[in-house]
Amino acid sequence: MEDKIKEYEVVIGIEAHAELSTKTKIYCNCSTEYGADPNTHCCPICTGMPGVLPVLNEKVVEYAVKMGLATDCSIAKFSKQDRKNYFYPDLPKAFQTSQFDLPLCTNGHVDIFVNGAQKTIGITRIHIEEDAGKLIHDEFTGSTLVDMNRCAVPLIEIVSEPDIRNAAEAIEYMQTLKGILEYLEVCDCKMQEGSLRCDVNLSVRKHGDSKLGTRTETKNLNSFKAIQKSIEFEIRRQIEELENGGTIYQETRRFDDNLGTGYAMRTKEDAHDYRYFEEPDLAPIVLSDEYVSNIKNNLPEMPNVRRARYIEQYMLSEYDASQITNSKRLANYFDKTVSLCNNPKAVTNWIMGDFFKMLNELGLKINESKIIEQNLANLIKLIDTNVISSAMAKKVFVEMFETGKDAKAIVEEKGLVQITDESAILKIVEEVVNSNDQSVSDYLAGKDKAIGFLVGQIMKLSKGKANPTTVNELLIKVLGAKK
């Protein structure tokens, strides 16, 4: 089957949905706060009761325009909102207020980096719309409850071109969008709460075919792991179906992350099935050049600009710069730490190495770590001034991570100050050399590996405190005198 998979090209487009960080909903004054008791943040307007009149939240337009500008979209000076007609139990008015043929933002792009190579992913459109409510299924009773709190929470939908070819590119694309949204502070991007999620449209075709295959849409993926697994599953499913002489149907699907399998929900609708028409209760959105220019001139430094600055200013690799700038919190942490210790290379190495490893093992984000910027900077200073060795620093780092203590305090408590006095180290070196005749003879006979054993014995005798550079220099000097 693996050989057959190589015969196919995968074509993926992603519809990303980002809940905007406004305090109130898109058409009313109800709170958007997450986690409230069911059905306590809703009113006749956001639940779509007959006779109510919605009023557009201006902040929603501003946030959408920010995202459009940050992704090089053209901003429509005139756009409108439309009714997308369909019925779901968690959308009681039986239509969703969205945008159809005149969205706010069109024809943008973002650049992603996969395996060291840059690729441009086109963005077809970004439009505003309202979210639906939430269905809560009770497995024991078989009943379903409806929570309307999420009804009319403002969304932007970011629709990509079908430029993505595999799961790695899809994840990098979503991480790039997540970074931009966080930098703009228009979405908190808490995927576990559903504030950033995506639908994956996927089809396959034989390499060389110009006609696209029939696509399926896997809905509401709210983790990078789910995106990867669902794409890998759907690629294999479609290719196996075609290889067995079957047919791929245009359908909407769901993916069960626990079972690692997808399943069909319903036949996929086309635009005409929604019977779009202009929302009669909302005026068109008209933006002036001054309005758009003002937003553009006040955009923060974007991840791609920051990445380029890190590469030029700090000589970071493309990969390291990309990983650090994907998260605004992480990039801010990096900048502050560098300003405190003036050693960007060391900060990069710690973040990309031990720090990432421990954060990932515990499932923590950088802001949840106990190691504040000042403490990491202090640890690096202790290494740079030869107070502790790099090996000692790793042990100190673990305790810093677990306790939040400052590096200097841990070093003093544990008595870990490095021995740098040459006379003190020389005594240890001579003691080890004089008590290991065989290893000395092996070294003198040309067996260079023997020196590693001697260095280990010296470090053991000094309880790891001897400066490694000085140890090597003095050991070679002492051994040289025996030739």
MOMO-V114734 format. One record per pair of residues at least 6 apart in sequence whose ideal C-beta (glycine too) atoms are under 8 Angstrom apart, sorted by the first residue. I is the first residue (numbers start at 1). J is the second residue. Records with the same first field share a line. If there is no record, write none. Layout:
I: J + J
This chain:
1: 236 + 239 + 240
4: 239 + 243
5: 235 + 236 + 239
7: 206 + 207
8: 204 + 205 + 206 + 207 + 235 + 239
9: 165 + 204 + 205 + 206 + 207 + 209
10: 165 + 166 + 202 + 203 + 204 + 231 + 235
11: 162 + 164 + 165 + 202 + 203 + 204 + 205 + 212 + 213 + 215
12: 162 + 164 + 165 + 166 + 169 + 170 + 200 + 201 + 202 + 231
13: 159 + 160 + 161 + 162 + 163 + 164 + 200 + 201 + 215
14: 158 + 159 + 160 + 164 + 170 + 173 + 174 + 198 + 199 + 200 + 201
15: 157 + 158 + 159 + 160 + 198 + 199 + 201 + 217
16: 157 + 158 + 159 + 160 + 174 + 177 + 196 + 197 + 198
17: 131 + 155 + 156 + 157 + 158 + 196 + 197 + 198 + 199
18: 67 + 155 + 156 + 158 + 177 + 181 + 186 + 187 + 189 + 195 + 196
19: 32 + 131 + 153 + 154 + 155 + 187 + 188 + 194 + 195 + 196
20: 59 + 60 + 63 + 64 + 153 + 154 + 155 + 156 + 186 + 187
21: 32 + 63 + 185 + 186 + 187 + 188
22: 32 + 57 + 59 + 60 + 63 + 154
23: 31 + 32
24: 30 + 31 + 32 + 57
25: 31 + 32 + 46 + 57 + 130 + 151 + 152 + 153 + 154
26: 54 + 56 + 57 + 60 + 97 + 128 + 130 + 152 + 153 + 154
27: 45 + 46 + 54 + 55 + 56 + 57 + 97 + 130 + 152
28: 43 + 45 + 46 + 54 + 55 + 152
29: 43
30: 41 + 42 + 43 + 45 + 46 + 152
31: 41
32: 41 + 153 + 154
33: 41
34: 190 + 193 + 195
36: 149
38: 136 + 145 + 147 + 148 + 149
39: 146 + 147 + 148 + 149
40: 149
41: 149
42: 148 + 149 + 151
44: 52
45: 52 + 53 + 54 + 152
46: 130 + 148 + 151 + 152
47: 92 + 93 + 148 + 151
48: 91 + 92 + 93 + 94 + 95 + 151
49: 93
53: 281
54: 97 + 281 + 282
56: 81 + 282 + 285
57: 154
60: 128 + 154
61: 104 + 128 + 285 + 287
62: 295
63: 154 + 156 + 184 + 186 + 187
64: 104 + 105 + 126 + 127 + 128 + 156
65: 75 + 104 + 105 + 287 + 291 + 292 + 295
66: 184 + 186 + 295 + 299
67: 105 + 126 + 156 + 158 + 180 + 181 + 184 + 186
68: 74 + 75 + 104 + 105 + 108 + 126
69: 75 + 292 + 295 + 296 + 299
70: 180 + 183 + 184 + 299 + 302
71: 105 + 108 + 109 + 110 + 123 + 126 + 158 + 180
72: 108 + 109
73: 105 + 106 + 107 + 108 + 123 + 125 + 126
74: 105 + 106 + 107 + 108
75: 104 + 105 + 287 + 292
76: 102 + 103 + 104 + 105 + 106 + 285 + 287
77: 286 + 287 + 288 + 289 + 292
78: 102 + 284 + 285 + 286 + 287
79: 99 + 102 + 103 + 104 + 284 + 285
80: 99 + 102 + 278 + 279 + 282 + 284 + 285
81: 97 + 98 + 99 + 128 + 278 + 279 + 282 + 285
82: 97 + 98 + 99 + 100 + 101 + 276 + 277 + 278 + 279
83: 95 + 96 + 97 + 98 + 276 + 277 + 278 + 279
84: 95 + 96 + 97 + 98 + 100 + 129 + 274 + 276
85: 94 + 95 + 274 + 275 + 276
86: 94 + 95 + 96 + 269 + 273 + 274
87: 94
88: 132
89: 135 + 144 + 146
90: 132 + 133 + 134 + 135 + 146 + 147 + 148 + 150 + 151
91: 132 + 133 + 151
92: 133 + 148 + 151
96: 129 + 130 + 132
97: 129 + 130 + 279 + 282
98: 127 + 128 + 129 + 130 + 157
99: 127 + 128 + 129
100: 271 + 276
101: 276
103: 125 + 126 + 127
104: 126 + 127 + 128 + 285
105: 123 + 125 + 126 + 127
106: 124 + 125 + 126
107: 122 + 123 + 124
108: 122 + 123 + 126
109: 120 + 121 + 122 + 123
110: 120 + 121 + 123 + 173 + 176 + 177 + 180
111: 118 + 119 + 120 + 121 + 176 + 304
112: 118 + 119 + 120 + 121 + 169 + 172 + 173 + 176
113: 119 + 172 + 318 + 319 + 322
114: 168 + 169 + 172
115: 168
116: 318 + 319
119: 163 + 169
120: 163
121: 160 + 161 + 163 + 164 + 169 + 173
122: 160 + 161 + 163
123: 158 + 159 + 160 + 161
124: 159 + 160 + 161
125: 157 + 159
126: 156 + 157 + 158 + 159
127: 156 + 157 + 159
128: 154 + 155 + 156
129: 154 + 155 + 156 + 157
130: 151 + 152 + 153 + 154 + 155
131: 150 + 151 + 152 + 153 + 154 + 155
132: 150 + 151
133: 146 + 147 + 148 + 149 + 150 + 151
134: 146 + 147 + 149 + 150
135: 144 + 145 + 146 + 147
136: 144 + 145 + 146 + 147
137: 143 + 144
138: 144 + 145
150: 194
156: 186 + 187
158: 177
160: 173
162: 201 + 212
164: 170 + 173
166: 231
167: 227 + 228 + 231 + 232
170: 200 + 227 + 228 + 231
171: 224 + 227 + 228
174: 196 + 198 + 224 + 227
175: 224 + 326
176: 303 + 326
177: 196
178: 189 + 196 + 326
179: 303 + 325 + 326 + 327 + 328
180: 302 + 303
181: 187 + 189 + 196
182: 188 + 189 + 327 + 328 + 329
183: 300 + 301 + 302 + 303 + 328
184: 299 + 300
187: 195 + 196
188: 195
189: 195 + 196
190: 196
191: 197 + 222 + 223 + 224
192: 222 + 223
194: 220 + 222
196: 222
197: 220 + 221 + 222
198: 221 + 222 + 227
199: 217 + 218 + 219 + 220 + 221
200: 217 + 218 + 221 + 227 + 230 + 231 + 234
201: 215 + 216 + 217
202: 215 + 216 + 217 + 218 + 231 + 234 + 235 + 238
203: 212 + 213 + 214 + 215 + 216 + 238 + 248
204: 213 + 235 + 238 + 239 + 242 + 248
205: 211 + 212 + 213
213: 238 + 248
214: 247 + 248 + 249 + 250
215: 250 + 268
216: 234 + 238 + 248 + 249 + 250 + 251 + 252 + 253 + 268
217: 251 + 252 + 253 + 268
218: 230 + 234 + 253 + 254 + 255 + 262
219: 252 + 253 + 254 + 265
220: 254
221: 227 + 230 + 255
223: 257
225: 257
226: 255 + 257
229: 255 + 257 + 260
230: 255 + 262
233: 255 + 260 + 261 + 262
234: 253 + 262
237: 262
238: 248
241: 247 + 248
242: 248
249: 264 + 267
250: 267 + 268
251: 264 + 265 + 266 + 267 + 268
252: 264 + 265 + 266 + 267 + 268 + 269
253: 262 + 263 + 264 + 265
254: 262 + 263 + 265
255: 261 + 262
256: 262 + 263
301: 309
303: 325 + 326 + 328 + 331
304: 325
306: 325 + 331
307: 318 + 321 + 322 + 325
308: 321
310: 316 + 320 + 321 + 324 + 325
311: 317 + 318 + 321
313: 344
314: 338 + 344 + 345 + 348
315: 344 + 345
316: 324 + 344 + 348
320: 348 + 352
323: 352
324: 330 + 331 + 334 + 348 + 351 + 352
325: 331
327: 365 + 366
329: 365 + 366 + 367
330: 351 + 366
333: 351 + 366 + 367 + 373
334: 347 + 348 + 351
336: 373
337: 347 + 373 + 376 + 377 + 380
338: 344 + 347
340: 373 + 374 + 377 + 378
341: 347 + 376 + 377 + 378 + 380 + 381 + 384
343: 380 + 384
346: 380 + 383 + 384
347: 376 + 377 + 380
350: 376 + 379 + 380 + 397
354: 394 + 397
355: 366 + 369 + 371 + 376
358: 364 + 398 + 401
359: 365 + 366 + 369
369: 401
370: 400 + 401 + 402 + 403 + 404
371: 397 + 400 + 401 + 404
372: 404
374: 406
375: 400 + 404 + 405 + 406 + 407
376: 400
378: 406 + 407 + 408
379: 393 + 396 + 397 + 400 + 407
382: 388 + 393 + 396 + 407 + 408 + 411
383: 389 + 390 + 393
386: 418 + 420 + 467
387: 411 + 417 + 418
388: 396 + 411 + 416 + 417 + 418
389: 418 + 464 + 465 + 467 + 468
390: 468
391: 464 + 468
392: 411 + 416 + 418 + 464 + 465
393: 407
395: 416
396: 407 + 410 + 411 + 414 + 416
397: 407
399: 405 + 410
400: 406 + 407 + 410
403: 410
410: 416
411: 417
416: 464 + 465
417: 465
418: 465 + 466 + 467
419: 425 + 462 + 465 + 466 + 467
420: 467 + 470
422: 470 + 474
425: 458 + 462 + 466 + 467 + 470 + 471 + 474
426: 474 + 478
428: 458 + 461 + 462 + 466
429: 458 + 471 + 474 + 475 + 478
430: 478
431: 461
432: 454 + 457 + 458 + 461
433: 440 + 454 + 475 + 478 + 479 + 482
436: 453 + 454 + 457
439: 450 + 453 + 454
440: 450 + 454 + 479 + 482
442: 449 + 450
443: 450 + 451 + 454 + 479
444: 479 + 482 + 483
451: 475 + 476 + 479
454: 475
455: 468 + 471 + 472 + 475
458: 466 + 471 + 475
459: 466 + 468 + 471
462: 471
